[in-house]
Amino acid sequence: MKTNSFYIFLMRSVKFLFLVLMDFLSDSSDEEKENLKDILFTPDGKGVFEMLKSPYICFRCGRALSDDFGFCTDCLSRPVFFSLTYARHITAYGKKQRQFINQWKFKRNRIFAVSAAEKMFHAYKENFKDLAVVPVPPRKERLISAGFDCVNDMAFILKWCFRLKVLTPLIRIDSEEQKYKSFAKRTDKSRKRYALKKNSKIRQQTVVLIDDIMTTGGTLEECAALLKSAGVKEVYALTLFYA
């Protein structure tokens, strides 16, 4: 797996050009522009991608723990992952991460996909090696209204700039937004939200699901179950943030 230095240079140039264009075209305040600059150019994205400080994480869901017990109380009392082997994340979802997602997803600053993909790639290298990645697909309604999908943009950069193998065997078949659902509804296996594309057969033995945020883990588990039904033997997950 070799990263093309030309594409890395190109990505950083795109960031710079984006900021230049903002000075001419944007109505954003100087403070907002400085915040964007910090997120795009500082090593940890102005704290957005600051790594977990706890040395311990839950082996299954990847959330931070206060000790080395191995599993969090949620994974012990109400386990979600059965098809998914385990999930890993860059950091927890807080105020800075919420602002980042708001700028990226809802204010449509697609340039944020560059920083997100860079951080995702480094986390991928630390946790996995030479495995194909599968992006969690978006709702059609969201794709139509926004004109793009954050995870798809991130997967595109991972494929063409970081040379990862990206597979897209999944589709979203419902239209409900996850944020309005309770834990029970998010993890209800009778509610089908995803499906395999017609005649999807995956030859990879192991794959990594990628997404922006893990909340309950229900989405990752449903996608993992579908991938296993298509022939994958083991499924992991990697997200930018966990809630």
C-alpha positions as CSV (number, residue, x, y, z in Angstrom):
1,M,0.0,0.0,0.0
2,K,1.9,3.1,-1.2
3,T,0.6,6.6,-0.9
4,N,1.2,8.7,-4.0
5,S,3.1,11.9,-2.9
6,F,1.8,13.8,-5.9
7,Y,-1.8,13.3,-4.7
8,I,-0.9,14.4,-1.1
9,F,0.6,17.6,-2.5
10,L,-2.5,18.1,-4.6
11,M,-4.8,17.7,-1.6
12,R,-2.8,20.2,0.4
13,S,-2.9,22.6,-2.6
14,V,-6.6,22.2,-2.8
15,K,-6.9,23.2,0.9
16,F,-4.9,26.4,0.2
17,L,-6.9,27.3,-2.9
18,F,-10.1,26.8,-0.9
19,L,-9.0,29.3,1.7
20,V,-8.0,31.8,-1.0
21,L,-11.4,31.5,-2.7
22,M,-13.2,32.0,0.6
23,D,-11.6,35.4,0.9
24,F,-13.2,36.4,-2.4
25,L,-16.5,34.6,-2.3
26,S,-17.5,33.9,1.3
27,D,-19.6,35.9,3.7
28,S,-18.0,34.2,6.6
29,S,-16.4,36.3,9.3
30,D,-12.7,36.5,9.8
31,E,-13.0,34.4,13.0
32,E,-14.9,31.7,11.0
33,K,-12.2,31.7,8.3
34,E,-9.5,31.3,11.0
35,N,-11.3,28.4,12.5
36,L,-11.5,26.7,9.1
37,K,-7.8,27.3,8.5
38,D,-7.0,25.8,11.9
39,I,-9.1,22.7,11.2
40,L,-7.6,22.2,7.7
41,F,-4.0,22.8,8.5
42,T,-3.2,22.0,12.2
43,P,-2.0,18.4,12.8
44,D,-5.1,17.5,14.9
45,G,-7.5,19.8,13.2
46,K,-7.7,22.2,16.1
47,G,-8.5,19.4,18.5
48,V,-11.2,17.9,16.2
49,F,-9.1,14.8,15.7
50,E,-7.3,14.8,19.0
51,M,-6.6,11.1,19.8
52,L,-8.3,9.4,22.8
53,K,-6.4,10.2,26.0
54,S,-7.4,7.0,27.8
55,P,-5.0,4.1,27.3
56,Y,-7.9,1.7,27.6
57,I,-10.7,1.1,25.1
58,C,-13.6,-1.4,24.9
59,F,-12.4,-4.3,22.8
60,R,-15.7,-4.6,21.1
61,C,-17.1,-1.1,20.5
62,G,-13.9,0.9,20.8
63,R,-15.2,3.5,23.4
64,A,-12.7,4.8,26.0
65,L,-12.6,3.0,29.4
66,S,-11.3,4.2,32.7
67,D,-9.5,0.8,33.4
68,D,-8.3,-2.3,31.5
69,F,-11.5,-4.3,32.1
70,G,-11.8,-5.0,28.4
71,F,-15.5,-4.4,27.7
72,C,-17.7,-1.4,28.5
73,T,-20.9,-1.7,30.5
74,D,-23.0,-1.2,27.3
75,C,-21.3,-4.1,25.5
76,L,-21.8,-6.3,28.5
77,S,-25.4,-5.3,29.4
78,R,-26.9,-4.7,25.9
79,P,-24.5,-6.0,23.3
80,V,-25.1,-4.8,19.7
81,F,-22.2,-6.4,17.8
82,F,-22.6,-10.0,16.7
83,S,-21.7,-9.9,13.1
84,L,-19.2,-7.1,13.5
85,T,-15.9,-8.2,15.1
86,Y,-15.1,-4.8,16.6
87,A,-15.1,-1.1,15.9
88,R,-12.4,1.5,16.3
89,H,-12.5,5.3,16.2
90,I,-10.3,8.4,16.1
91,T,-11.9,10.2,19.1
92,A,-15.1,10.9,20.9
93,Y,-17.9,13.1,19.6
94,G,-18.1,16.4,21.4
95,K,-18.5,20.1,20.7
96,K,-15.6,20.5,18.3
97,Q,-16.5,17.4,16.4
98,R,-20.2,18.5,16.2
99,Q,-19.1,21.9,14.7
100,F,-16.8,20.0,12.2
101,I,-19.7,17.8,11.1
102,N,-22.1,20.8,10.9
103,Q,-19.6,22.7,8.6
104,W,-19.0,19.6,6.5
105,K,-22.4,18.0,6.2
106,F,-24.9,20.8,6.6
107,K,-23.0,23.9,5.5
108,R,-21.6,21.9,2.7
109,N,-17.9,22.6,3.1
110,R,-16.8,19.5,1.1
111,I,-13.2,20.5,1.5
112,F,-13.5,19.0,5.1
113,A,-13.5,15.6,3.5
114,V,-9.8,16.0,2.8
115,S,-8.8,16.4,6.4
116,A,-11.3,13.7,7.4
117,A,-9.8,11.2,4.9
118,E,-6.2,12.0,6.0
119,K,-7.1,11.3,9.6
120,M,-9.1,8.2,8.6
121,F,-6.1,6.9,6.6
122,H,-3.7,7.3,9.5
123,A,-6.2,5.5,11.8
124,Y,-6.6,2.8,9.2
125,K,-2.8,2.2,9.1
126,E,-2.7,1.9,12.9
127,N,-5.5,-0.5,13.2
128,F,-5.7,-2.5,9.9
129,K,-3.5,-3.4,7.0
130,D,-4.2,-4.1,3.4
131,L,-8.0,-4.6,3.9
132,A,-10.7,-3.4,1.5
133,V,-12.9,-0.6,2.9
134,V,-16.7,-0.4,2.5
135,P,-18.4,3.0,3.1
136,V,-21.8,3.0,4.8
137,P,-24.2,4.3,2.2
138,P,-26.3,7.5,2.6
139,R,-30.1,8.0,2.5
140,K,-31.2,8.9,-1.0
141,E,-33.1,11.9,0.3
142,R,-30.0,13.3,1.9
143,L,-27.9,12.7,-1.2
144,I,-30.5,14.5,-3.3
145,S,-30.9,17.5,-1.0
146,A,-27.2,18.0,-0.3
147,G,-25.9,16.9,-3.6
148,F,-23.1,14.9,-2.0
149,D,-22.4,12.4,0.9
150,C,-19.6,13.0,3.4
151,V,-18.7,9.3,3.7
152,N,-18.7,8.8,-0.1
153,D,-16.4,11.8,-0.5
154,M,-14.0,10.4,2.2
155,A,-14.0,7.0,0.5
156,F,-13.2,8.7,-2.9
157,I,-10.1,10.3,-1.4
158,L,-9.1,7.1,0.3
159,K,-9.3,5.3,-3.0
160,W,-7.6,7.7,-5.3
161,C,-5.2,9.5,-3.0
162,F,-4.3,6.8,-0.5
163,R,-4.7,3.8,-2.9
164,L,-7.1,1.8,-0.6
165,K,-9.4,-0.7,-2.2
166,V,-13.0,0.6,-1.9
167,L,-16.0,-1.6,-2.3
168,T,-19.6,-0.4,-2.6
169,P,-21.9,-3.4,-2.3
170,L,-24.4,-1.8,0.0
171,I,-27.4,0.5,-0.5
172,R,-29.7,2.4,1.9
173,I,-33.3,1.4,1.5
174,D,-35.2,3.5,4.2
175,S,-35.6,7.2,4.5
176,E,-35.7,7.8,8.2
177,E,-33.0,9.9,9.9
178,Q,-31.1,8.0,12.6
179,K,-30.9,11.0,14.9
180,Y,-34.6,10.9,15.6
181,K,-34.6,7.2,16.7
182,S,-34.3,5.7,20.1
183,F,-31.7,3.1,21.0
184,A,-34.2,0.4,20.6
185,K,-35.3,1.5,17.2
186,R,-31.7,2.0,16.1
187,T,-30.8,-1.5,17.0
188,D,-34.1,-3.2,16.0
189,K,-33.0,-5.9,13.6
190,S,-36.5,-6.3,12.2
191,R,-36.2,-2.8,10.7
192,K,-34.2,-3.2,7.6
193,R,-32.4,0.0,6.6
194,Y,-29.7,-1.4,4.2
195,A,-29.5,-4.0,1.5
196,L,-27.0,-5.6,-0.8
197,K,-26.8,-4.5,-4.4
198,K,-28.1,-7.1,-6.8
199,N,-25.7,-10.0,-7.4
200,S,-23.2,-8.6,-4.9
201,K,-20.6,-11.2,-4.2
202,I,-17.5,-10.1,-2.3
203,R,-14.3,-12.2,-2.6
204,Q,-12.5,-10.4,0.3
205,Q,-12.1,-12.5,3.4
206,T,-12.1,-9.4,5.6
207,V,-13.3,-5.8,5.1
208,V,-13.5,-2.6,7.1
209,L,-16.7,-0.6,7.2
210,I,-16.1,3.2,7.4
211,D,-18.5,5.9,8.6
212,D,-18.4,9.4,10.1
213,I,-20.0,8.7,13.5
214,M,-20.9,5.6,15.6
215,T,-23.8,6.2,18.0
216,T,-25.3,2.9,19.1
217,G,-23.5,0.7,16.5
218,G,-26.7,-0.5,15.0
219,T,-25.9,0.7,11.5
220,L,-22.5,-0.9,11.6
221,E,-23.9,-4.2,12.8
222,E,-26.6,-4.3,10.2
223,C,-24.1,-3.6,7.4
224,A,-21.7,-6.2,8.8
225,A,-24.5,-8.9,8.8
226,L,-25.2,-8.1,5.1
227,L,-21.5,-8.3,4.2
228,K,-21.2,-11.7,5.9
229,S,-24.3,-12.9,4.0
230,A,-22.4,-11.9,0.8
231,G,-19.4,-14.1,1.7
232,V,-17.2,-11.9,3.9
233,K,-15.8,-13.9,6.8
234,E,-14.9,-11.0,9.1
235,V,-16.0,-7.4,9.3
236,Y,-14.4,-4.6,11.3
237,A,-15.4,-0.9,11.5
238,L,-13.6,2.4,11.6
239,T,-15.3,5.8,12.2
240,L,-14.0,9.3,12.8
241,F,-16.0,9.7,16.0
242,Y,-18.1,7.8,18.5
243,A,-21.0,9.2,20.6
